[in-house]
Amino acid sequence: MEKLNCSYISIGFLLGIISSLHCFSMCGPITFFFLKKKEKKNQNQIKIKNQNQNQNQNQIKIKNKN
Protein backbone atom coordinates (compact mmCIF):
# COMPACT_ATOMS: atom_id res chain seq x y z
CA MET A 1 0.00 0.00 0.00
CA GLU A 2 2.91 2.33 0.76
CA LYS A 3 4.37 1.90 -2.73
CA LEU A 4 0.99 2.51 -4.29
CA ASN A 5 0.56 5.89 -2.56
CA CYS A 6 4.06 6.95 -3.54
CA SER A 7 3.46 6.08 -7.18
CA TYR A 8 0.19 8.07 -7.23
CA ILE A 9 1.99 11.08 -5.78
CA SER A 10 4.84 10.84 -8.28
CA ILE A 11 2.42 10.40 -11.20
CA GLY A 12 0.45 13.43 -10.04
CA PHE A 13 3.66 15.44 -9.71
CA LEU A 14 4.83 14.49 -13.21
CA LEU A 15 1.43 15.28 -14.72
CA GLY A 16 1.53 18.67 -13.01
CA ILE A 17 4.96 19.45 -14.48
CA ILE A 18 3.93 18.30 -17.94
CA SER A 19 0.75 20.37 -17.89
CA SER A 20 2.68 23.42 -16.67
CA LEU A 21 5.15 23.09 -19.52
CA HIS A 22 2.26 22.73 -21.96
CA CYS A 23 0.59 25.87 -20.62
CA PHE A 24 3.85 27.82 -20.77
CA SER A 25 4.54 26.77 -24.35
CA MET A 26 1.00 27.55 -25.52
CA CYS A 27 0.27 30.78 -23.63
CA GLY A 28 3.80 32.12 -23.22
CA PRO A 29 4.11 33.61 -26.72
CA ILE A 30 0.70 35.27 -26.43
CA THR A 31 1.67 36.86 -23.13
CA PHE A 32 5.02 37.96 -24.56
CA PHE A 33 3.26 39.61 -27.52
CA PHE A 34 0.94 41.64 -25.29
CA LEU A 35 3.78 42.67 -22.96
CA LYS A 36 5.86 43.90 -25.91
CA LYS A 37 2.88 45.79 -27.31
CA LYS A 38 2.28 47.49 -23.96
CA GLU A 39 6.00 48.32 -23.63
CA LYS A 40 6.00 50.03 -27.04
CA LYS A 41 2.91 52.03 -26.11
CA ASN A 42 4.57 53.20 -22.87
CA GLN A 43 7.74 54.21 -24.74
CA ASN A 44 5.70 56.25 -27.22
CA GLN A 45 3.89 58.00 -24.39
CA ILE A 46 7.24 58.85 -22.76
CA LYS A 47 8.55 60.27 -26.06
CA ILE A 48 5.45 62.45 -26.42
CA LYS A 49 5.80 63.73 -22.85
CA ASN A 50 9.48 64.56 -23.43
CA GLN A 51 8.65 66.40 -26.66
CA ASN A 52 5.98 68.43 -24.88
CA GLN A 53 8.39 69.31 -22.08
CA ASN A 54 11.03 70.40 -24.60
CA GLN A 55 8.49 72.58 -26.42
CA ASN A 56 7.43 74.18 -23.13
CA GLN A 57 11.04 74.87 -22.18
CA ASN A 58 11.70 76.44 -25.59
CA GLN A 59 8.63 78.66 -25.23
CA ILE A 60 9.81 79.80 -21.79
CA LYS A 61 13.26 80.63 -23.18
CA ILE A 62 11.71 82.66 -26.00
CA LYS A 63 9.50 84.56 -23.54
CA ASN A 64 12.50 85.28 -21.29
CA LYS A 65 14.50 86.67 -24.23
CA ASN A 66 11.71 89.13 -25.04
N, C-alpha and C positions, 0 to 999 in steps of 0.2 A: 504493500500500500504506500509505503514511503517513496519508493521509486516512481510510482504512478503520479503522485502529487508533484514531484520534482519535474517530471517530464511535461506535465500540463503547464507548469509555471514557465519552463524554458520555451515551450512551443508558443505560449502567449507572448513572452518577451520577444521572440524572433518575429512573430507576426506583427507586433507593434513597431519594431524597427523597420521591417519591410514596408509597412503601410506609411510610415513617416517618410521614408525615402521616396515612395511613390508620390506622396502629396507634395514634397519639396520639388521633385522633378516636374510635376504637372503645373503647380501653381507658382513656383519660383519665378519663371520668366515673366508671367503676367504681373506679378508684384514688382519685379525689377523695372518693367516698362512704365508702370504708373509712377514709381518713385523717380525715375529719370525725367518723366514728363513734368512732374511737380517741381523738380529741381530746376529745370530750364525756365519754368514760369517764374520761380522766385528770383532767378538771376536776371531775368528781363525786368522784373519790378525794381530790383536794386539799381539796374542801369538807368531806368527812367527817373528814379529818385535822385540819383547822382547828377543826371543831366539837369533836372529842375533846380537842384541846389547850386550848380555852377551858373545857370542862367540868373538866379537870384543874386548871387555874389557879383556877377558882372554888372547887373543893373545897379547894385549898391555902389560899385566903384564909379560907374558913369555919373550917378547922382552926386557923389562926393567930389568929383572933378568939377562939376558945374557949380 
